[in-house]
Amino acid sequence: MPRHDKLPVVLLGCGDTSRRVATRLLATDRRVIATTRRPERLTTLANAGAVVVGVKVDPTFGLSGLDAMRDAIGDRDVAVVHSVPPLADGAVFRDMTELLLRPIANLVRRVVYISSTGVYGDQTAVDATTDAAPVTPRQHARLEAERTVTALCPSTLILRAAAIYGPDRGLVQRMREGRYRLVGDGSNVGSRIHVEDLAALVTAGIDSDVVGAYPVGDAEPARARDVAAFVAARHDLPLPDAIPASQAHELQRVTRAVDGRAVLEALGVALAYPTYREGMA
């Protein structure tokens, strides 16, 4: 039995992925403490047994609600799922990991941090042996977060997730709303991960002894235009327009193929959505 089995789990940030992790944990009678800026959005989790705590980060990067979080934890050892990204203040990105984790560091026995493949910078093909090489301020802040969480808790698993998509997020939703544009001819290659597959990896990682940083992606990196064409045909949507790379957000300009097999093997997880075809159908 993994040594972290049955530790209460603190969710630092409770967005789409962490809500799904919470649902999985609550189904096994695990104690879950979910922190969020908007407690009213977690009524379903609260009704299912989660302890919901309001923790807010204000525009000047101050925090409130940490005392309530500590009170909810008590004197128990805990595992933590950390999904709060670095926060933007204009062109500056600031990582909140130290402020969030330091008050409970003496109780934390395990951390799973949901990071991003952005830490690989301009590298176009990555696997578990690829070193981080951040370029932009956002990418540097992500790597800083990884280093901070590992320093605070040596038993840390970092999941560097490719683009996350699911029923109400990602390419399908953006094409339905007419918000998606191809960059150039759409030949840039991208990887992605379905939110349920990411949640499965996080849940498995909580009780494992696997440490280190791993890229996370599905089994088929694909060109943007091929994925868009599939979505358009499958959901009876028009093909998106194209824009020059100079007009695209930095995340849209990336071309990166992710090999995520190593962490799947390490955690014994099989993808429910091995390619975008299953996930976006």
C-alpha positions in Angstrom: 0.0 0.0 0.0 1.5 3.4 -0.9 2.6 5.4 2.2 0.4 8.3 1.2 -2.8 6.2 1.1 -5.8 7.9 2.9 -4.1 11.1 3.8 -6.6 13.9 3.6 -6.2 15.9 0.4 -6.0 19.7 0.2 -6.8 21.2 -3.2 -5.0 24.5 -3.7 -7.3 25.9 -6.4 -10.3 24.0 -7.5 -10.9 24.5 -11.1 -12.2 22.0 -13.7 -9.4 19.4 -13.2 -9.3 19.6 -9.4 -13.1 19.4 -9.2 -12.9 16.1 -11.1 -10.1 14.9 -8.8 -12.3 15.8 -5.8 -15.2 13.8 -7.1 -13.0 10.8 -7.6 -11.6 11.1 -4.1 -15.0 11.7 -2.4 -16.3 8.5 -4.1 -13.7 6.6 -2.0 -14.6 8.4 1.2 -11.4 10.4 1.2 -11.4 13.6 3.2 -11.1 16.6 0.8 -10.5 20.2 1.6 -11.0 22.4 -1.4 -9.8 26.0 -1.6 -11.3 28.4 -4.1 -11.9 32.1 -4.7 -15.6 31.3 -5.4 -16.9 28.9 -2.7 -20.5 29.3 -4.2 -19.3 27.4 -7.3 -18.5 24.3 -5.3 -21.9 23.6 -3.7 -22.0 20.2 -5.4 -18.7 19.2 -3.9 -19.7 20.6 -0.5 -22.9 18.6 -0.6 -20.9 15.5 -1.5 -18.8 15.9 1.7 -15.9 18.3 0.7 -14.8 21.0 3.1 -14.9 24.2 1.0 -12.7 27.1 2.1 -12.6 30.5 0.5 -9.0 31.5 -0.3 -8.6 34.7 -2.3 -5.6 36.2 -4.2 -6.1 39.9 -4.7 -4.6 42.0 -7.6 -1.7 43.1 -5.5 -0.8 39.4 -4.8 -2.0 39.3 -1.2 -3.8 36.3 0.2 -6.8 35.9 2.5 -8.4 32.8 3.9 -5.2 30.9 4.9 -6.2 30.8 8.5 -9.4 29.2 7.6 -7.6 26.7 5.5 -5.2 25.8 8.3 -8.2 25.5 10.7 -9.8 23.0 8.3 -6.7 20.9 8.1 -6.1 20.9 11.9 -3.0 18.9 12.9 -3.4 16.2 10.3 -0.7 15.3 7.8 -2.0 15.9 4.3 -1.4 15.5 0.6 -1.8 18.6 -1.6 -2.9 19.0 -5.2 -1.6 22.4 -6.3 -3.1 23.9 -9.5 -2.8 27.7 -8.9 -0.9 29.1 -11.8 1.5 32.1 -11.6 -0.5 35.3 -11.6 -0.1 38.0 -14.2 0.4 41.7 -13.3 0.9 43.2 -16.7 4.0 41.6 -18.2 5.1 40.2 -14.8 4.1 36.8 -13.6 4.3 36.0 -9.9 4.2 32.5 -8.4 2.1 32.1 -5.2 3.4 28.7 -4.2 5.6 29.9 -1.3 2.7 31.9 0.2 0.2 29.1 -0.3 2.3 26.2 1.0 4.5 27.7 3.6 1.8 28.0 6.3 1.1 24.2 6.1 4.5 23.0 5.0 5.1 21.1 8.3 2.0 19.0 7.6 2.5 18.3 3.9 3.7 14.8 3.1 2.9 14.7 -0.6 2.3 17.2 -3.4 1.0 16.8 -7.0 1.6 20.0 -8.9 -0.2 20.6 -12.2 2.3 22.5 -14.2 2.5 23.1 -18.0 4.6 22.0 -21.0 5.3 25.7 -21.4 8.4 25.2 -19.2 10.0 23.5 -22.3 10.1 26.8 -24.1 10.8 26.6 -27.8 11.6 22.9 -27.9 9.4 21.2 -30.5 9.6 17.6 -29.2 9.7 16.6 -25.6 9.6 13.5 -23.4 10.5 12.6 -19.8 14.2 13.1 -20.5 13.8 16.7 -21.8 15.1 19.4 -19.6 13.0 22.6 -19.0 14.2 25.6 -21.1 11.8 28.4 -20.4 11.9 31.5 -22.5 9.0 33.8 -21.7 8.2 35.4 -18.3 5.2 33.0 -18.0 7.3 30.0 -18.6 10.0 31.1 -16.1 7.4 31.7 -13.4 6.1 28.1 -14.0 9.5 26.7 -13.5 10.0 28.8 -10.4 6.8 27.3 -9.0 8.0 23.7 -9.7 11.3 24.4 -7.9 9.5 26.0 -4.9 7.1 23.2 -4.4 9.8 20.6 -4.6 11.9 22.5 -2.1 9.0 22.7 0.3 8.0 19.0 -0.1 10.6 16.5 -1.5 7.8 14.0 -2.2 6.5 16.0 -5.2 5.2 14.8 -8.5 5.0 17.5 -11.2 2.6 16.9 -14.1 3.5 19.2 -17.0 0.2 19.2 -18.8 -0.2 19.9 -22.5 -3.4 21.8 -23.6 -6.3 20.6 -21.4 -9.7 20.1 -23.1 -13.0 18.6 -22.1 -16.8 18.9 -22.4 -16.9 22.7 -21.7 -13.4 23.8 -22.5 -10.9 23.6 -25.3 -11.1 23.6 -29.1 -14.7 22.4 -29.5 -16.1 25.0 -27.2 -14.0 27.8 -28.8 -15.1 26.8 -32.3 -18.7 26.6 -31.2 -18.4 30.2 -29.9 -16.5 31.4 -33.0 -13.4 32.3 -31.0 -10.9 30.0 -32.5 -8.5 31.0 -35.3 -5.8 28.9 -37.0 -2.3 30.4 -37.0 -1.0 30.7 -40.5 -1.6 27.5 -42.5 -2.4 25.5 -39.3 0.6 23.3 -39.7 1.8 23.9 -36.1 1.8 20.6 -34.1 0.2 20.5 -30.7 -0.4 18.0 -28.0 -3.4 17.9 -25.6 -4.8 16.0 -22.7 -8.5 15.3 -21.9 -9.4 16.7 -18.4 -10.6 13.3 -17.2 -7.3 11.7 -18.2 -5.4 14.5 -16.3 -7.7 14.0 -13.3 -6.9 10.3 -13.4 -3.2 10.9 -13.4 -3.5 13.4 -10.5 -5.6 11.0 -8.5 -3.1 8.2 -9.0 -0.2 10.5 -8.3 -1.5 11.5 -4.8 -0.9 8.0 -3.3 2.1 7.1 -5.4 5.8 7.5 -4.5 6.7 8.7 -8.0 8.6 12.0 -7.9 10.0 14.3 -10.5 8.6 16.2 -13.4 6.8 14.5 -16.3 5.2 15.8 -19.5 1.6 14.9 -19.9 -0.1 14.5 -23.3 -2.3 12.1 -25.2 -1.0 9.5 -27.7 -1.3 11.6 -30.9 0.2 15.0 -31.4 -1.5 16.6 -34.4 -1.5 19.6 -36.7 -3.9 22.3 -35.7 -5.6 22.3 -39.0 -6.2 18.5 -38.9 -7.8 18.8 -35.4 -9.9 21.7 -36.5 -11.1 19.9 -39.6 -12.1 16.9 -37.5 -14.1 19.1 -35.0 -15.8 21.0 -37.9 -16.9 17.8 -39.6 -17.9 16.0 -36.4 -19.9 18.9 -34.9 -21.2 20.5 -38.1 -19.2 23.7 -37.6 -17.5 26.0 -40.1 -13.7 25.8 -40.5 -12.0 28.6 -38.5 -10.4 31.5 -40.2 -6.6 32.0 -40.1 -4.5 34.8 -38.7 -0.8 35.6 -39.0 1.4 34.3 -36.3 2.2 37.9 -35.3 -1.5 38.4 -34.2 -1.7 35.1 -32.2 -1.3 34.7 -28.5 2.0 33.2 -27.5 0.3 29.9 -26.5 -1.2 29.6 -30.0 2.1 30.0 -31.7 3.7 27.0 -30.0 4.5 23.9 -32.0 5.4 21.0 -29.6 4.9 17.3 -29.7 4.6 15.7 -26.3 5.5 12.1 -25.5 3.6 11.5 -22.2 4.1 7.7 -22.0 6.5 7.7 -19.1 4.2 9.0 -16.5 1.3 6.8 -17.6 3.6 3.8 -17.2 5.0 5.0 -13.8 1.4 5.5 -12.4 -0.3 2.6 -14.2 -2.8 4.8 -15.9 -4.4 4.1 -19.2 -5.8 7.0 -21.2 -9.6 7.0 -21.6 -9.2 9.4 -24.5 -6.0 8.4 -26.3 -6.4 10.8 -29.1 -8.4 14.0 -29.9 -10.8 11.9 -32.0 -12.2 10.1 -28.9 -12.1 13.2 -26.8 -13.6 15.6 -29.2 -16.2 13.4 -30.7 
